[in-house]
Amino acid sequence: MRRSNLAERPAPDPPSDADPLYAEACRLWAAGRRGDAIQRLDAALRLKPDSPDALVMGGYMLGELGRPEAALRFYRRALDLDPLLVVAHANSGKLLVELRRPAEALEAFDAAVALKPADADAWNCRAGALRELGRLEDSLVAARRALALRPEFAEAAINLGNALLKLDRMEDALKAYRRACALRPGYAAALCGEALALRNLGRYGEALAAFEAAEALGSREGVAGKGCLLLTLGDFTRGFEGYEARWLSGKSLADALGKRFPTWSGPGSGQERVLVLNDHGLGDTIQFVRYLPLMAAAGVEATFVCPPNLHRLLKSTIPGRLVETPPDESFDAQIAVSSLPRAFRTSLETVPATAPYLSADLALAARWAERIGPAGFKVGMVWQGNPHPEADRARSFPLAAAAPLGTLPGVRLISLQKGYGEEQLAGLPRAMRVETPGEDFDSGPDAFVDTAALMAHLDLVVTCDTSVAHLAGALARPVWVALKSDAEWRWMTERDDSPWYPTMRLFRQPRRGAWTEVFAAMAGALSETLAPRRPAQAARAPCSIGDVVDRITILRIKRERMIDEDKRANIERELRLLEAEAQEGGVVGGAVDVLTDGLAEVNAQLWDVEDALRVCERQGEFGPRFVALARSVYALNDQRAALKLTINRLFESALIEEKSYG
């Protein structure tokens, strides 16, 4: 977005000593002698501080020198003196766009076109500001006005294409980008726009050719776009290489994150201290944080700079140090968290898909289990993603489109939506009921802790392409993701599963905007899932359900620790029978998995304590250590009993173990 460098009107004042200095400053700047030009302009402003033309030129110089706030002050002063200066309004707007202040930029462009309705450049800039504000139809009008005023205006054709792309009108966007290419052959930005439209239309070969043409022109955007396309097509090796050229907030990766240390090239160089930097949103962070345990296993000491609202969710399972801002320390290397797949040379066949790699808080999971209750097949719903105007709005689906899921017998739809999108709950079809978890749901400073805990009690999560999809996958919860026809690179093409998340199933639009078909397919699949389901009370065991789960966890510990092969065979036989009984009776999934993990942890601790007590007995050591160990048995058994009781209440077990202490 080029700023005008001279006032676009004749100076009305009579010549003064300042005028030759101002004219000389303009000439020197145009000749590339910036230092001399600034010196002359300063001298002119000392003689005539209220010269609008000189102030505009000063604003232009400061903007070019990377001092936007100072430049804006010059433009504002010029406009105070002469509100009719179109160039000052327009240049102010361009700076405000660069500063990501689109609402203020729009005001400036509105003033410019009001003063000069035939200014195609101002109309084009107005189109860009409107798009960033999410006013896409208005952006189309402004871009078309710019093209009507200047039919050969390639930048305006690109702005038109950008608005059409956001409106999911891909064929029209492709025409606009191709118009820009025709107006200016070899225009990399137009080629990248054309490639994006082609990619979203599923014309991958043509898209790749367009990206490569932009890449040949030296376009960083072309390299990054090609990388994302290759990732979409499953070529992770070349794709992640190109993905390194991605932009963040209008800057290169290195400029956006700050280049303080060498880039980490992956495991293999021994003990290292590595600074890992967050470079995208919550979903990307959850997807790629899986690599931090791999770093720890490779002997790397990682410090992860990530939003503080994620620390509580991550800290229980993710090794390394979590910080809010980069510490004032020296590190051996640094890397963006989204660059870790490349550092580990990840291919489609080697995606580290072990799950779960995050876990829910046990206490919160128990609380939500009690609040939600055991009745029905519980489906968590998320339908709205990031509301930011520049985000991909086509990823979200209208909640009412999911109505077929709620018509299935026994299905309970439970909202996991937080904030934007909740207003749709008020306008649902009469027959559609969606439960809400309450005002306190994820209302604290920590992101997703209640969502993760509630997911532990759900039978299924249904979500659009947003961070909750990644959370459910990282927790290894059953999750179905509703995808638009041209889904993002990480979901690839055609397949209905994800190499990143083993418990995820993908449901794709057969064509643009076809959410009805997506949820008809989901309803059919869910009906099949429900058909063999039996109530949990049907688990056949002459004991409480909590005792069955407790026994399963003990047998699993024995299987891991028992050396004798004959004993292991007996353990395996009993374990298979009990696990089959639990599966058949529905004592799996939801909150019981979280409670099972808790029982397993307590029983493992009891095993270790009992081993330590036997050592004390053999050595005749009955002092303070023996007493402390013996007392810990009581405490651990109390925890064990509490977990079993929670399971029994959760499944309304016919038998419940009771305890009493004298």
C-alpha positions as CSV (number, residue, x, y, z in Angstrom):
1,M,0.0,0.0,0.0
2,R,2.0,3.0,-1.3
3,R,1.7,6.3,0.4
4,S,1.8,9.6,-1.6
5,N,5.0,11.5,-0.9
6,L,4.0,15.0,-1.9
7,A,1.0,17.2,-1.0
8,E,-1.5,16.9,-3.8
9,R,-2.4,20.6,-4.1
10,P,-0.7,23.8,-5.0
11,A,0.5,25.8,-2.0
12,P,-1.7,28.9,-1.6
13,D,0.7,30.8,0.5
14,P,3.1,33.3,-1.0
15,P,6.7,32.1,-1.3
16,S,8.8,32.3,1.9
17,D,12.3,31.3,2.9
18,A,10.8,28.0,4.0
19,D,9.4,27.1,0.6
20,P,12.7,26.6,-1.2
21,L,13.9,24.4,1.7
22,Y,10.7,22.3,1.4
23,A,11.1,21.9,-2.4
24,E,14.8,20.9,-1.9
25,A,13.8,18.4,0.7
26,C,11.3,16.8,-1.7
27,R,14.0,16.7,-4.5
28,L,16.6,15.2,-2.2
29,W,14.2,12.5,-0.9
30,A,13.3,11.5,-4.4
31,A,17.0,11.2,-5.2
32,G,17.5,8.8,-2.3
33,R,19.5,11.3,-0.2
34,R,17.3,10.8,2.9
35,G,19.6,12.3,5.5
36,D,20.0,15.6,3.6
37,A,16.2,15.6,2.8
38,I,15.3,15.3,6.5
39,Q,17.8,18.1,7.4
40,R,16.2,20.5,4.8
41,L,12.7,19.7,5.9
42,D,13.5,20.3,9.5
43,A,14.9,23.6,8.6
44,A,11.8,24.5,6.6
45,L,9.5,23.6,9.5
46,R,11.6,25.7,11.9
47,L,10.9,28.6,9.7
48,K,7.3,27.7,9.0
49,P,6.0,25.2,11.6
50,D,2.4,25.6,10.3
51,S,3.1,24.5,6.7
52,P,0.6,21.8,5.9
53,D,2.6,20.7,2.9
54,A,5.8,20.3,4.9
55,L,4.0,18.5,7.6
56,V,2.6,16.0,5.1
57,M,6.0,15.4,3.7
58,G,7.4,15.0,7.2
59,G,4.6,12.4,7.9
60,Y,5.5,10.5,4.7
61,M,9.3,10.5,5.6
62,L,8.6,9.2,9.1
63,G,6.3,6.5,7.8
64,E,8.9,5.3,5.4
65,L,11.5,5.3,8.2
66,G,9.3,2.9,10.3
67,R,8.0,5.5,12.8
68,P,4.2,5.3,12.2
69,E,3.1,7.0,15.4
70,A,5.3,10.0,14.8
71,A,4.1,10.1,11.2
72,L,0.5,10.1,12.3
73,R,1.1,13.1,14.6
74,F,2.5,15.0,11.6
75,Y,-0.6,14.1,9.5
76,R,-3.0,15.1,12.3
77,R,-1.2,18.4,12.7
78,A,-1.5,19.0,8.9
79,L,-5.2,18.2,9.0
80,D,-5.8,20.5,11.9
81,L,-4.4,23.3,9.7
82,D,-6.1,22.1,6.5
83,P,-8.9,19.5,6.8
84,L,-9.2,19.3,3.0
85,L,-5.8,17.6,2.5
86,V,-6.8,14.3,0.8
87,V,-3.3,13.0,0.9
88,A,-3.0,13.4,4.6
89,H,-6.3,11.5,5.2
90,A,-5.3,8.7,2.8
91,N,-1.7,8.3,4.1
92,S,-3.0,8.3,7.7
93,G,-5.4,5.5,6.8
94,K,-2.6,3.4,5.2
95,L,-0.5,3.8,8.4
96,L,-3.4,2.8,10.5
97,V,-3.9,-0.3,8.4
98,E,-0.3,-1.3,9.0
99,L,-0.9,-0.7,12.7
100,R,-3.9,-3.1,12.6
101,R,-6.3,-0.3,13.5
102,P,-8.9,-0.8,10.7
103,A,-11.7,1.1,12.3
104,E,-9.6,4.3,12.5
105,A,-8.2,3.6,9.0
106,L,-11.8,3.4,7.6
107,E,-12.6,6.8,9.0
108,A,-9.5,8.2,7.3
109,F,-10.4,6.6,3.9
110,D,-14.0,7.8,4.3
111,A,-12.8,11.3,4.6
112,A,-10.5,10.9,1.6
113,V,-13.3,9.6,-0.7
114,A,-15.7,12.2,0.5
115,L,-13.2,15.0,-0.5
116,K,-12.2,13.3,-3.7
117,P,-14.8,10.8,-4.9
118,A,-12.8,9.9,-8.0
119,D,-9.7,8.8,-6.0
120,A,-9.4,5.1,-7.0
121,D,-6.5,4.5,-4.6
122,A,-8.6,5.7,-1.6
123,W,-11.5,3.5,-2.6
124,N,-9.2,0.5,-2.9
125,C,-7.7,1.2,0.5
126,R,-11.2,1.6,1.9
127,A,-12.0,-1.9,0.5
128,G,-9.1,-3.4,2.4
129,A,-10.1,-1.8,5.7
130,L,-13.7,-2.9,5.3
131,R,-12.6,-6.5,4.7
132,E,-10.5,-6.5,7.9
133,L,-13.6,-5.2,9.8
134,G,-15.6,-8.1,8.4
135,R,-17.8,-5.9,6.2
136,L,-17.3,-8.1,3.2
137,E,-20.2,-6.9,1.0
138,D,-19.2,-3.3,1.6
139,S,-15.6,-4.2,0.7
140,L,-16.8,-5.6,-2.6
141,V,-18.6,-2.3,-3.4
142,A,-15.5,-0.3,-2.6
143,A,-13.2,-2.5,-4.7
144,R,-15.6,-2.4,-7.6
145,R,-15.8,1.4,-7.4
146,A,-11.9,1.6,-7.5
147,L,-11.9,-0.6,-10.6
148,A,-14.7,1.4,-12.3
149,L,-12.5,4.5,-11.7
150,R,-9.3,2.8,-12.9
151,P,-10.0,-0.4,-14.8
152,E,-6.3,-1.2,-15.1
153,F,-5.9,-1.1,-11.2
154,A,-4.4,-4.6,-10.4
155,E,-4.3,-4.0,-6.7
156,A,-8.1,-3.3,-6.6
157,A,-8.7,-6.5,-8.5
158,I,-6.8,-8.4,-5.8
159,N,-8.8,-6.6,-3.1
160,L,-12.0,-7.7,-4.9
161,G,-10.7,-11.3,-5.0
162,N,-9.8,-11.2,-1.3
163,A,-13.3,-10.2,-0.3
164,L,-14.9,-12.8,-2.6
165,L,-12.5,-15.4,-1.1
166,K,-13.7,-14.5,2.4
167,L,-17.3,-14.8,1.2
168,D,-16.6,-18.3,0.0
169,R,-17.3,-17.3,-3.6
170,M,-14.4,-19.1,-5.1
171,E,-15.2,-19.0,-8.8
172,D,-15.8,-15.2,-8.6
173,A,-12.6,-14.8,-6.6
174,L,-10.6,-16.8,-9.2
175,K,-11.9,-14.4,-11.9
176,A,-10.8,-11.4,-9.9
177,Y,-7.3,-12.7,-9.3
178,R,-6.9,-13.7,-12.9
179,R,-7.9,-10.2,-13.9
180,A,-5.1,-8.9,-11.7
181,C,-2.7,-11.3,-13.3
182,A,-3.7,-10.1,-16.8
183,L,-3.4,-6.4,-15.8
184,R,0.0,-7.0,-14.4
185,P,1.9,-10.1,-15.6
186,G,4.3,-11.4,-13.1
187,Y,2.4,-10.0,-10.1
188,A,3.2,-12.5,-7.3
189,A,0.3,-11.4,-5.0
190,A,-2.2,-12.0,-7.8
191,L,-0.7,-15.5,-8.5
192,C,-0.9,-16.4,-4.8
193,G,-4.6,-15.3,-4.8
194,E,-5.3,-17.3,-7.9
195,A,-3.6,-20.3,-6.2
196,L,-5.7,-20.0,-3.1
197,A,-8.9,-19.9,-5.1
198,L,-7.8,-22.9,-7.1
199,R,-6.8,-24.8,-4.0
200,N,-10.2,-24.1,-2.4
201,L,-11.9,-25.4,-5.6
202,G,-10.0,-28.6,-5.3
203,R,-7.9,-27.9,-8.5
204,Y,-4.7,-28.8,-6.7
205,G,-2.4,-29.2,-9.8
206,E,-3.3,-25.7,-11.1
207,A,-2.9,-24.3,-7.6
208,L,0.5,-25.8,-7.2
209,A,1.6,-24.3,-10.6
210,A,0.4,-20.9,-9.5
211,F,2.2,-21.0,-6.2
212,E,5.4,-22.2,-7.9
213,A,5.1,-19.3,-10.4
214,A,4.9,-16.9,-7.4
215,E,7.7,-18.6,-5.7
216,A,9.9,-18.2,-8.9
217,L,9.3,-14.4,-8.6
218,G,10.7,-14.5,-5.0
219,S,7.4,-14.4,-3.2
220,R,7.6,-15.6,0.4
221,E,3.8,-16.0,0.4
222,G,4.1,-18.3,-2.6
223,V,6.6,-20.5,-0.7
224,A,4.3,-20.7,2.3
225,G,1.2,-21.3,0.2
226,K,2.9,-24.1,-1.7
227,G,4.0,-25.6,1.7
228,C,0.4,-25.6,3.0
229,L,-0.9,-27.2,-0.2
230,L,1.8,-29.9,-0.1
231,L,0.7,-30.6,3.6
232,T,-2.9,-30.8,2.4
233,L,-1.8,-33.4,-0.2
234,G,0.2,-35.5,2.4
235,D,3.7,-34.4,1.4
236,F,4.8,-33.5,5.0
237,T,8.5,-33.4,4.2
238,R,8.3,-30.7,1.6
239,G,5.2,-29.2,3.1
240,F,6.7,-28.4,6.5
241,E,9.8,-27.0,4.8
242,G,7.6,-24.5,2.9
243,Y,5.5,-23.8,6.0
244,E,8.5,-22.1,7.5
245,A,7.9,-19.2,5.2
246,R,4.5,-18.4,6.8
247,W,3.7,-14.9,7.9
248,L,2.6,-13.9,11.4
249,S,0.8,-10.6,11.8
250,G,2.2,-9.3,8.5
251,K,5.8,-10.2,9.4
252,S,8.1,-13.1,8.7
253,L,8.4,-15.8,11.4
254,A,11.8,-14.6,12.6
255,D,10.7,-10.9,12.7
256,A,7.4,-11.7,14.5
257,L,8.9,-13.9,17.2
258,G,12.3,-12.1,17.5
259,K,15.5,-13.8,16.5
260,R,17.6,-14.1,19.7
261,F,19.1,-17.5,19.4
262,P,19.9,-20.0,16.5
263,T,17.0,-22.0,15.2
264,W,16.8,-25.5,16.8
265,S,17.4,-28.1,14.1
266,G,16.0,-31.1,16.0
267,P,17.1,-33.8,18.3
268,G,20.6,-35.3,18.1
269,S,23.0,-32.7,19.4
270,G,22.9,-33.8,23.1
271,Q,21.8,-31.8,26.1
272,E,20.4,-28.5,25.0
273,R,18.3,-25.6,26.4
274,V,15.7,-24.6,23.9
275,L,13.3,-21.7,23.9
276,V,10.0,-22.8,22.3
277,L,7.8,-19.9,21.2
278,N,4.1,-19.9,20.6
279,D,3.3,-18.7,17.1
280,H,-0.4,-19.4,16.4
281,G,-3.8,-19.8,18.2
282,L,-4.9,-22.2,20.9
283,G,-5.7,-25.0,18.4
284,D,-2.3,-25.0,16.9
285,T,-0.7,-24.9,20.3
286,I,-2.6,-28.0,21.5
287,Q,-1.8,-29.8,18.2
288,F,1.9,-29.3,18.3
289,V,2.6,-29.3,22.1
290,R,2.7,-33.1,21.6
291,Y,6.3,-32.6,20.5
292,L,7.5,-31.3,23.9
293,P,7.6,-34.7,25.5
294,L,9.6,-35.9,22.6
295,M,12.1,-33.1,23.2
296,A,12.4,-34.2,26.8
297,A,12.9,-37.8,25.8
298,A,15.8,-36.6,23.6
299,G,17.4,-34.9,26.5
300,V,16.3,-31.3,25.6
301,E,15.4,-28.9,28.3
302,A,12.5,-26.9,26.8
303,T,11.1,-23.6,28.0
304,F,7.7,-23.0,26.4
305,V,6.5,-19.4,26.0
306,C,2.7,-19.8,25.7
307,P,-0.4,-17.9,26.9
308,P,-0.9,-18.1,30.6
309,N,-4.4,-19.3,30.3
310,L,-3.1,-22.6,28.9
311,H,-0.6,-23.3,31.7
312,R,-3.0,-25.2,34.0
313,L,-4.2,-27.4,31.1
314,L,-0.7,-28.3,30.0
315,K,1.4,-28.5,33.1
316,S,0.1,-31.9,34.4
317,T,1.3,-33.8,31.3
318,I,3.7,-31.6,29.3
319,P,7.3,-31.6,30.5
320,G,9.5,-28.5,30.6
321,R,9.0,-25.0,31.9
322,L,5.9,-23.0,31.0
323,V,6.4,-19.2,31.0
324,E,4.3,-16.2,29.8
325,T,7.1,-14.2,28.3
326,P,10.6,-15.1,27.1
327,P,12.9,-15.1,30.2
328,D,16.0,-12.9,30.3
329,E,18.3,-16.0,29.9
330,S,20.6,-17.5,27.4
331,F,19.4,-20.5,25.4
332,D,21.2,-22.8,23.0
333,A,18.5,-22.4,20.4
334,Q,14.9,-21.3,19.8
335,I,12.0,-22.6,17.7
336,A,8.3,-21.9,17.1
337,V,6.0,-24.6,18.4
338,S,4.5,-25.0,14.9
339,S,7.9,-25.6,13.5
340,L,8.5,-28.7,15.7
341,P,7.1,-31.2,13.1
342,R,9.8,-30.0,10.7
343,A,12.5,-30.2,13.4
344,F,11.5,-33.9,14.1
345,R,11.3,-34.6,10.3
346,T,7.7,-35.7,10.6
347,S,6.2,-37.5,7.7
348,L,2.7,-38.7,7.2
349,E,3.8,-42.2,8.4
350,T,5.7,-40.9,11.5
351,V,3.2,-38.4,13.0
352,P,3.5,-38.9,16.8
353,A,-0.2,-39.7,17.3
354,T,0.0,-41.3,20.8
355,A,-3.0,-40.0,22.8
356,P,-4.0,-38.9,25.3
357,Y,-1.1,-36.4,25.8
358,L,-3.3,-34.0,27.8
359,S,-5.5,-34.9,30.7
360,A,-8.5,-33.5,32.6
361,D,-8.3,-32.4,36.2
362,L,-9.7,-35.4,38.2
363,A,-11.5,-33.3,40.8
364,L,-13.2,-31.1,38.1
365,A,-14.1,-34.2,36.1
366,A,-15.8,-35.7,39.1
367,R,-17.7,-32.5,39.7
368,W,-18.9,-32.3,36.2
369,A,-19.8,-36.0,36.2
370,E,-22.1,-35.4,39.1
371,R,-23.6,-32.2,37.6
372,I,-24.3,-33.7,34.2
373,G,-25.4,-37.1,35.5
374,P,-25.2,-40.5,33.8
375,A,-28.4,-40.5,31.8
376,G,-28.4,-40.7,28.0
377,F,-25.8,-40.6,25.3
378,K,-24.2,-37.3,25.9
379,V,-22.9,-35.3,22.9
380,G,-20.9,-32.1,23.4
381,M,-21.5,-29.4,20.8
382,V,-19.3,-26.6,19.5
383,W,-20.4,-24.8,16.3
384,Q,-18.7,-21.4,16.2
385,G,-15.0,-20.8,15.7
386,N,-12.9,-17.6,15.9
387,P,-15.1,-14.6,15.4
388,H,-12.3,-12.4,14.1
389,P,-13.2,-10.9,10.7
390,E,-9.9,-12.2,9.1
391,A,-10.6,-15.8,10.4
392,D,-12.2,-18.4,8.1
393,R,-15.9,-17.9,8.9
394,A,-16.9,-20.7,6.6
395,R,-15.5,-23.3,9.1
396,S,-18.4,-22.6,11.5
397,F,-21.8,-24.2,11.1
398,P,-25.2,-23.0,12.3
399,L,-26.2,-24.9,15.4
400,A,-29.7,-25.6,14.0
401,A,-28.1,-27.7,11.3
402,A,-27.2,-30.3,14.0
403,A,-30.9,-30.8,14.9
404,P,-31.0,-34.4,13.4
405,L,-28.5,-35.5,16.1
406,G,-30.9,-34.5,18.8
407,T,-33.8,-36.4,17.4
408,L,-32.1,-39.8,18.1
409,P,-33.5,-41.7,21.1
410,G,-31.5,-41.1,24.3
411,V,-29.2,-38.5,22.8
412,R,-28.5,-35.4,24.9
413,L,-26.9,-32.4,23.2
414,I,-24.8,-30.4,25.6
415,S,-23.2,-27.0,24.7
416,L,-19.5,-26.6,25.0
417,Q,-19.7,-23.2,23.2
418,K,-18.3,-20.3,25.2
419,G,-18.9,-16.7,24.3
420,Y,-19.4,-15.9,20.6
421,G,-22.0,-18.2,19.1
422,E,-24.0,-18.8,22.3
423,E,-26.7,-16.4,21.0
424,Q,-27.8,-19.2,18.6
425,L,-29.1,-21.2,21.5
426,A,-32.1,-18.7,21.7
427,G,-33.2,-19.3,18.1
428,L,-33.3,-23.1,17.8
429,P,-36.1,-25.2,16.2
430,R,-38.9,-26.0,18.6
431,A,-38.0,-29.7,18.7
432,M,-34.3,-29.1,19.3
433,R,-33.0,-29.0,22.9
434,V,-29.4,-28.1,23.8
435,E,-28.4,-28.2,27.4
436,T,-26.0,-25.6,28.8
437,P,-23.5,-26.3,31.6
438,G,-24.1,-23.0,33.4
439,E,-22.5,-19.6,33.8
440,D,-19.5,-20.9,35.7
441,F,-18.4,-23.1,32.8
442,D,-14.8,-22.1,32.0
443,S,-15.5,-18.7,33.5
444,G,-12.1,-18.5,35.2
445,P,-8.7,-17.4,33.9
446,D,-7.7,-20.9,32.7
447,A,-8.7,-22.0,29.3
448,F,-10.5,-25.3,28.7
449,V,-10.1,-26.8,32.2
450,D,-13.9,-27.2,32.5
451,T,-14.2,-28.2,28.9
452,A,-11.7,-30.9,29.3
453,A,-13.3,-32.1,32.5
454,L,-16.8,-32.1,31.0
455,M,-15.5,-34.0,27.9
456,A,-14.4,-36.8,30.2
457,H,-18.0,-37.4,31.0
458,L,-19.3,-37.2,27.4
459,D,-19.8,-40.0,25.0
460,L,-19.0,-37.9,22.0
461,V,-17.9,-34.4,21.0
462,V,-19.2,-32.8,17.8
463,T,-17.4,-29.7,16.7
464,C,-16.5,-27.4,13.8
465,D,-12.9,-26.9,12.9
466,T,-11.8,-25.0,16.0
467,S,-9.5,-25.4,19.1
468,V,-12.0,-27.7,20.8
469,A,-11.5,-30.3,18.1
470,H,-7.8,-30.4,18.9
471,L,-8.5,-30.5,22.7
472,A,-10.8,-33.5,22.3
473,G,-8.2,-35.3,20.1
474,A,-5.4,-34.5,22.6
475,L,-7.6,-36.0,25.4
476,A,-8.3,-39.0,23.2
477,R,-12.0,-38.4,23.5
478,P,-14.3,-39.6,20.7
479,V,-14.7,-36.5,18.5
480,W,-16.5,-35.9,15.2
481,V,-15.4,-32.8,13.2
482,A,-17.7,-31.1,10.7
483,L,-15.5,-29.7,7.9
484,K,-16.2,-27.4,5.1
485,S,-15.5,-28.8,1.6
486,D,-12.1,-27.1,1.3
487,A,-10.8,-27.9,4.8
488,E,-7.5,-26.6,6.2
489,W,-4.3,-28.4,5.4
490,R,-4.1,-30.4,8.7
491,W,-7.3,-32.3,7.7
492,M,-5.9,-33.1,4.3
493,T,-8.4,-34.4,1.6
494,E,-11.0,-37.1,1.2
495,R,-10.0,-39.2,4.3
496,D,-12.5,-39.5,7.2
497,D,-9.8,-40.0,9.8
498,S,-6.9,-37.9,11.0
499,P,-3.3,-38.9,11.3
500,W,-2.9,-36.5,14.2
501,Y,-5.8,-37.8,16.4
502,P,-6.7,-41.5,16.6
503,T,-10.1,-40.9,18.2
504,M,-11.2,-38.4,15.6
505,R,-13.6,-38.9,12.7
506,L,-14.1,-36.3,9.9
507,F,-17.3,-35.4,8.2
508,R,-16.8,-33.3,5.1
509,Q,-19.2,-31.1,3.1
510,P,-19.9,-32.8,-0.3
511,R,-20.0,-29.3,-1.8
512,R,-19.7,-25.7,-0.5
513,G,-22.1,-24.8,2.3
514,A,-23.8,-28.3,2.4
515,W,-24.1,-28.6,6.2
516,T,-27.4,-30.4,5.9
517,E,-25.7,-33.4,4.2
518,V,-22.9,-33.4,6.9
519,F,-25.3,-33.7,9.8
520,A,-27.5,-36.3,7.9
521,A,-24.4,-38.4,7.6
522,M,-23.5,-37.8,11.3
523,A,-27.0,-38.8,12.4
524,G,-26.8,-42.0,10.4
525,A,-23.4,-42.8,11.9
526,L,-24.6,-42.0,15.4
527,S,-27.7,-44.2,15.0
528,E,-25.3,-47.1,14.2
529,T,-23.2,-46.3,17.2
530,L,-26.3,-46.3,19.5
531,A,-27.8,-49.5,18.2
532,P,-25.6,-52.0,20.2
533,R,-25.4,-49.8,23.2
534,R,-26.7,-51.3,26.5
535,P,-27.3,-49.6,29.8
536,A,-24.4,-49.6,32.2
537,Q,-26.5,-51.4,34.8
538,A,-26.3,-54.5,32.6
539,A,-22.7,-55.2,33.7
540,R,-22.8,-58.7,35.1
541,A,-20.8,-59.0,38.3
542,P,-21.6,-60.1,41.9
543,C,-20.1,-56.9,43.2
544,S,-20.3,-53.1,42.7
545,I,-19.3,-51.6,39.4
546,G,-16.6,-49.7,41.3
547,D,-15.1,-53.0,42.4
548,V,-15.0,-54.2,38.8
549,V,-13.1,-51.1,37.6
550,D,-10.8,-51.4,40.7
551,R,-10.1,-55.0,39.9
552,I,-9.3,-54.2,36.3
553,T,-6.7,-51.5,37.3
554,I,-5.1,-54.0,39.7
555,L,-4.8,-56.7,37.1
556,R,-3.3,-54.2,34.6
557,I,-0.6,-53.3,37.2
558,K,0.1,-57.0,37.9
559,R,0.4,-57.7,34.1
560,E,3.1,-55.0,33.9
561,R,5.0,-56.1,37.0
562,M,4.6,-59.8,37.2
563,I,7.6,-61.8,35.9
564,D,6.3,-65.4,36.1
565,E,4.9,-66.3,32.7
566,D,2.3,-68.8,34.1
567,K,1.0,-66.1,36.5
568,R,0.9,-63.6,33.8
569,A,-1.2,-65.9,31.7
570,N,-3.8,-66.3,34.5
571,I,-3.8,-62.5,34.9
572,E,-4.3,-61.9,31.2
573,R,-7.2,-64.4,31.2
574,E,-9.0,-62.7,34.1
575,L,-8.3,-59.3,32.8
576,R,-9.8,-60.1,29.3
577,L,-13.0,-61.4,30.9
578,L,-13.4,-58.4,33.1
579,E,-12.6,-55.9,30.3
580,A,-15.1,-57.6,28.0
581,E,-17.7,-57.5,30.8
582,A,-17.1,-53.7,31.3
583,Q,-17.2,-53.1,27.6
584,E,-20.4,-55.0,27.1
585,G,-22.0,-53.3,30.1
586,G,-21.1,-49.8,28.9
587,V,-18.6,-49.2,31.8
588,V,-16.2,-47.4,29.5
589,G,-15.8,-44.0,28.1
590,G,-16.8,-40.7,29.5
591,A,-16.0,-39.9,33.1
592,V,-15.3,-43.5,34.0
593,D,-12.1,-43.4,32.0
594,V,-10.8,-40.5,34.0
595,L,-11.9,-42.2,37.3
596,T,-10.2,-45.4,36.1
597,D,-7.0,-43.5,35.6
598,G,-7.3,-42.2,39.1
599,L,-7.8,-45.6,40.5
600,A,-4.8,-47.0,38.5
601,E,-2.6,-44.2,40.0
602,V,-3.7,-44.9,43.6
603,N,-3.4,-48.7,43.2
604,A,0.1,-48.3,41.7
605,Q,1.1,-46.2,44.8
606,L,-0.4,-48.8,47.1
607,W,1.7,-51.5,45.3
608,D,4.9,-49.5,45.8
609,V,4.1,-48.8,49.5
610,E,3.4,-52.4,50.2
611,D,6.7,-53.4,48.6
612,A,8.5,-50.8,50.8
613,L,6.7,-52.2,53.9
614,R,7.9,-55.7,53.1
615,V,11.5,-54.4,52.7
616,C,11.2,-52.8,56.2
617,E,9.9,-56.1,57.6
618,R,12.8,-58.1,56.1
619,Q,15.3,-55.6,57.5
620,G,13.6,-55.4,60.9
621,E,13.1,-51.7,60.5
622,F,9.9,-50.6,62.3
623,G,10.8,-47.0,63.1
624,P,9.4,-43.7,61.7
625,R,9.7,-44.7,58.1
626,F,7.6,-47.9,58.6
627,V,5.0,-45.9,60.5
628,A,4.8,-43.3,57.8
629,L,4.4,-46.0,55.1
630,A,1.7,-47.8,57.1
631,R,-0.2,-44.6,57.6
632,S,0.0,-43.8,53.9
633,V,-1.9,-47.1,53.2
634,Y,-4.9,-45.7,55.1
635,A,-4.8,-42.4,53.2
636,L,-4.4,-44.2,49.8
637,N,-7.2,-46.6,50.6
638,D,-9.5,-43.7,51.5
639,Q,-8.8,-42.2,48.1
640,R,-9.4,-45.5,46.5
641,A,-12.8,-45.9,48.3
642,A,-13.8,-42.4,47.3
643,L,-13.1,-43.1,43.6
644,K,-15.0,-46.4,43.7
645,L,-17.9,-44.7,45.3
646,T,-18.0,-42.0,42.6
647,I,-18.1,-44.7,39.9
648,N,-20.9,-46.5,41.7
649,R,-23.0,-43.4,41.9
650,L,-22.1,-42.4,38.4
651,F,-23.5,-45.7,37.1
652,E,-26.2,-46.1,39.8
653,S,-24.7,-49.4,40.7
654,A,-27.1,-51.9,42.4
655,L,-24.3,-52.7,44.9
656,I,-22.3,-50.1,46.7
657,E,-19.4,-50.8,49.1
658,E,-19.9,-49.1,52.4
659,K,-17.2,-48.3,54.9
660,S,-17.2,-47.4,58.6
661,Y,-14.3,-46.5,60.9
662,G,-14.3,-46.7,64.7
